[in-house]
Structures are given as C-alpha cells and as structure tokens.
Amino acid sequence: MNLRQMEVFRAVMLSGGVSRAAQLLHVSPPAISKVLAQAEKASGLLLFERIKGRLVPTPEAQQLYAEVDRLWLGVEMVRDVSKELSRPTQASLRLVCTASLAPWLMSRTVARLYKQIPRLNCRFRVMSPDMLTQQLLHRESHLGIALAPHEHPNLDTVKSYHCGLACVMPSSHPLAKKARIKPEDLAGERVISSPESNLFGQTLRRALKPVAGKIHDDMDCTSSTTACWFAQAGVGLAIVDEVSIAGGVLAGLEVRPFVSKERLEVRVIRNRYRPMSVTEKAFLELFDDVWRSTF
C-alpha cells in the first residue's frame, strides 16, 4: 500500500463510510472506492465487508489500522515541518499531554498563548504516558505535559507540580453534604478505581487502604476524566487527581477534597537534546500562570 492508499483507508476507518471519507479528503465517493479497491489489491487483504448497506472493517483491517495510524503521526509531522519551512515567520508548537490535563489546564494555556501569538500553528494530542514518551524521544512533539510520566535518560523535566486527590459524585449523593471526604466515609460505596498496573492506580490503593475490604471496587477505568463520566452517570463515586476536575468542567458533579497524604506529580518534559524555542518558553510561562491561578 502506498501513502495515498493508506490515507484513504485511514479516512474510511475514522469516518465509518465512503461518503464521509470523501468529504474528509475533499474528493468524490467513487474516487474513494477506487483507491480502496487498489489498497485491497496491493495489500492482498479483504479490508471491508458490506453488511446491510454499511462498510464493516474486517479483523485484518482493524490490525492494519493500528499500524497505519501510528505511521500517520510521522506523516503529519512531515507536513507540519514543510509548512513551517515555507512560512518561517509563523510560530509552531507541537504539544502532547495525558488525559487529565486537557480539559482545563491545557485548553486555557493554549488560549492565552494564541492571544500572544495570533499566528501560532499548534498541534495538540492527548496520549497515554507510553505514547507521550515516544513522541518526545522521536522529536515528534516539542513538549509533553504528563501526570506521572515515565522516566527516561533522554528526557528532561522542565517544570514540576504536585496535586492532591478529590472525590467526585452526583449532586444528589448523600456525601455531597460533606465539605471533605475521608476514607471512612466511603464504606459501603462503589468507588470507581484505576488499574493497579499504573502509578495512579497504586496511589489510589494507598489512599483507600484504611477502607480496604469495606468498599465496592468492582469498577475501574484508565483515566480520571473517564471515571468522572461514570460518576456523573451514577455508577459510583470516583477518587481522581485534582487536575482532571480543575475549573469545574463537568456539569452535574460535586467535587470535594479527599483527605489523604498521597500526592501526584505533573511534569512538563522535553527531549533534552532538542533546544527549546521562544514559543515553547512562552507556553511554559503561561502554563505556570494557569496552574497557580487554578490551585
């Protein structure tokens, strides 16, 4: 498969159909169908089956899509660099962060940066700590902002912050009447947790140790933001990092401080072998301002 065939295949996977992929790529539906047929011939795979009028990706297509999507990050970077070289007076910034930081801290910081640099070309991605580390190591992003990032000798911490834990629940929950939530308050409650395989999950286990065995811990998810959605739906209470609920971005949820000595670290990191630009330094100053005004 050549790059054009991969681009069309990816567009169909993302949009779910030929017509919407055609709109995405600004071409006609027959052109999409033609390139898809060429992609199947080139790859030797059946990529889609038509079931009740809908294109359904085959298991082979699902596996192939994961690899194509990873490759496309590099393709987008080449496009960004070519734009930067053709318009050298236009500042650019490629940012990557973990999920908790996106809703409030990152969005507010980038909004302030655009006021300073109206012609800024910003590419922003939310990724897991593993993918974030790889982005910085391969110089595909300028700065990474992560809750509990992975250590690596080629990455440098530019700034570091610490946050505590908070308990979120629907407004109708009886515990919403309390000003602060202690571990013993959670006895008998379902607490949405995080897998023990990650650092945040381990932090939660320590924070909830006083009530181990007294809570229902039959639900976990991999991000605090997702845990808030489930708490919003009434699945249970969630103990999350303060960063994910900064600014009260989720309607219908009550947020209370959770009494615990546990703290989480948020770090701004970069590739230590790549000098920082003026734009990156401006972002750092603004992120620091947003953090201090929030916490």
N, C-alpha and C positions, 0 to 999 in steps of 0.2 A: 504493500500500500504506500502510495506517495502522500505528501503532506496535504494536498488538496482532498484526497480521498479520506484521510484521517479527519480533516476539518469538517467535512460533510457528515461523516459517521458520528463524530462527537456532537455536532449540532442536532442531529436526529435523536441521539440518546438524551441530550439535555432537554429538548423541546417536546419529545414524545410523538412526533409525526413529521411527515414530509412537508406539509403546507407551512407549519410553524417554523421548521428549519429553513425553508425557502425565505420566509420573512426575516429570519435572523441573519441570513447571509446575503439578503438583497438579490436573490435570483429567483427563477421560476421553479415551481414544483417539478416539472419534467426534467429540468437540469439536475435537481437533487436526486431524482430517481435514477437518472442515467449514471451519475457518479457513484451512487450506492451499488448499482449493478457492477460497475467497474471495480469497486472496492471488494465485493464478494468474489469476483473472478481473480483479482490479484492476490487475495488472502487465501483463497481456496476454502472459504468458510461460508456457511449459511448464517447471515448476521441477524435477519429478521424473518418472522413468520407473520402472515396476515391472518388475524383471528377476529371474526365478527367485525370486519372493516377497520381494525386497528393494527398498527405495526407493533409486534411484540418482540423485544430482543431475545435472542437465544442465549443459553448459558455461556456459549463461547463468546458471544458479543459482550456480555457482562464482564468477562475476564479481560477481554481485549480493551474495553473501555477504560478500565482502571489504569492500564499501561499508557494508553493514548492520552488520558487526562494528565498523567504525570509529565509526559513529554511536552504537553501543550504549555505548561508553565515556562519551559525553556523557550518555546516559540514566541510566547507573549513577551518574554524578556528581550529577545532579539528585536521585536517590533518596537518596544519601548526605547531601546538604545538607538535604533535607527531614527526615531522621531527626535530624540534628544540631540543627535548629531546634526540633524537637518535644521533644528531650531535651538541653537546653543544659548540664546538669551532666556529660554524658558526653563525655570527650575523644575526638577523632578524629585520625587520621593517614593520609594517602594517600602511599604510597611507590612509587617506580619505580626499578628498577636494571637494569644489564646482567647477562647470564647468569652470569658468573664469580663474582659477589658473592653470589648467592642461597644456595648450598648451606651455607655455613658462617657467613660474617660477618653477613649479614642475618638469617638464622634465629636465631642466638644473640643478636643485639642485640634483636630483637623479643621474644624470650622473656624477656630481662631487663626490657624495658620493661613487659611485662604484669605482672611482679611489682611494679613501681612503681605502675602504673595498671591495676588489675584490670578496670575498666570501659572500657578502651580499645576503640574501634571502629577497627580497622586494615584498610585495603585495600592490598594489595601486588600489584604487577605486574612481570613480567620482560619487558623490551623491548629492541629494538635502539637504538643511540645516536640515530638519526634520530627514532624514535618517542618516546624519552625526552625529547629536546629539545622536541618539540612538546607533550608533556604538560605540561611546566613553563611553556612560553610561553603556553599556553591556560589555565593555572592549574587543570588537571585533576588535578595531583598537587602535594603540598606540597614534597617533597624528592626529588631524584634522586641516586643514587649510581652512578657510572659509571667503568668502565675506559676511559681515553682518550675523554672526551666531546667533543662538538663545541663550538666556541667560538660565543658569541652575545652581542652587547652588552647584551641584556636579562636575561642570566643571570649570577648572582654565585656565585663559588666560596666556600663557607663553610669547608671544610677540604680539605686536600690530603695525600695519602700516596704513597709510592713503593714499588714491589716489584720483585723480580728475576724471573729465569726458572728453571724447573725442568724436569727430564726425567722422564717417567713411562713405565713399561714393565711387562710382566707379571713376576711374581716369578721365573719360570723363565728369563728372558732373561740371557745371559752378562754384560751390562753391569751387572746388578743387584749384582754383586760389588764394583763400584767405589763409593767414598764420594762422588765428584764426577764429573760427566761433562763432558769437554772437547769442543770441536767436532771435533777429530781422531778422537775415539772413535767418531764416528758414520759414518765412512767405510764405504761398502758397505751401510748400513742404510736401510730405508724410514723417512723422517721425515714424520709427518703435519703438514702445514703449514696456513697460513691464506692466503686470497686477498691478493694484493698491493694490491688496491683499498682495504684498510682499514689503519689505523695499526698494528695488531698484526702483520699480515702483513708490513708494511715493517720492523718491528722484528725479526721472525724472519729476514728476508733478510739484515739486517746482522749478526745474531748468528751465522748459519750461513755467512757469506761465506768463512771460512777453508776450508770443505769444499765450496764450490760446485762442482758437477760430479762430486763423489765420493759423493753420497748419492742415494737414490731419492726424488724429490719429486713422485711421481705421484698423491698423495692430499692433498686439502686440505678443510677444513671451516671454518665461520664462527665457531665458539666453542671455547674451550679445554675446556669441560666436555664437548662432543661429541667432541673429539679424544681425551679420556681414555677415553670409552666404546669408541672404536675401538682404542685401545691395549690396553684391557682384553680385547678380543676377539682380540688378536694380529695386528692389521693391520700394526702398526709401532710405532715409538717416537713420542712426542709431546713437543714442547717447548712448555710452557704458562706462563702467568703464575702466580706463587706463590699468588695469591688463589684461583684455581679449585680448588686441591688442599689448601687450608688445612684443618687438622683431620683429614686422612686420611679424607675422606668416601667414597672409592671403594675397596671391598674388592678384594683380589687385585692391586693395583698397587703397585709400588715407586717411590718418589719420591726423586730425587737432585738436588742443586743443579746447575744448568748454569752453567759458567764463562763469563761474558760481562759486559761493561761496560754492556750495554743495561739500561735501567730503564723501567718503565711507571708512569704516573700514575693514581691513583684519586682522584676528586674527589667531594665532596658539594656539590651545586649546588642553587640555588633561583632562583625568579623574583625579581629584585632589587626589583621594585615591589610585592611582597607581604610584609608583615611576618611574622616567624616567631612561632609560638605557643610557650607554655611546653612543650607536649608535644613539639614539634619540637626545642626546645633540649635537652630530656631525652634524646631519641633520639640527638642529636649526641654528648652526653657518653658515653652507653653505647657507641655505635659506636666512639668513640675508645678506650674501655677494652678492648673486644673486639679491636680492631686491635693494641693494644700487648701484650695477653696472648698473641696469636697469633704476632706477628712480633717 
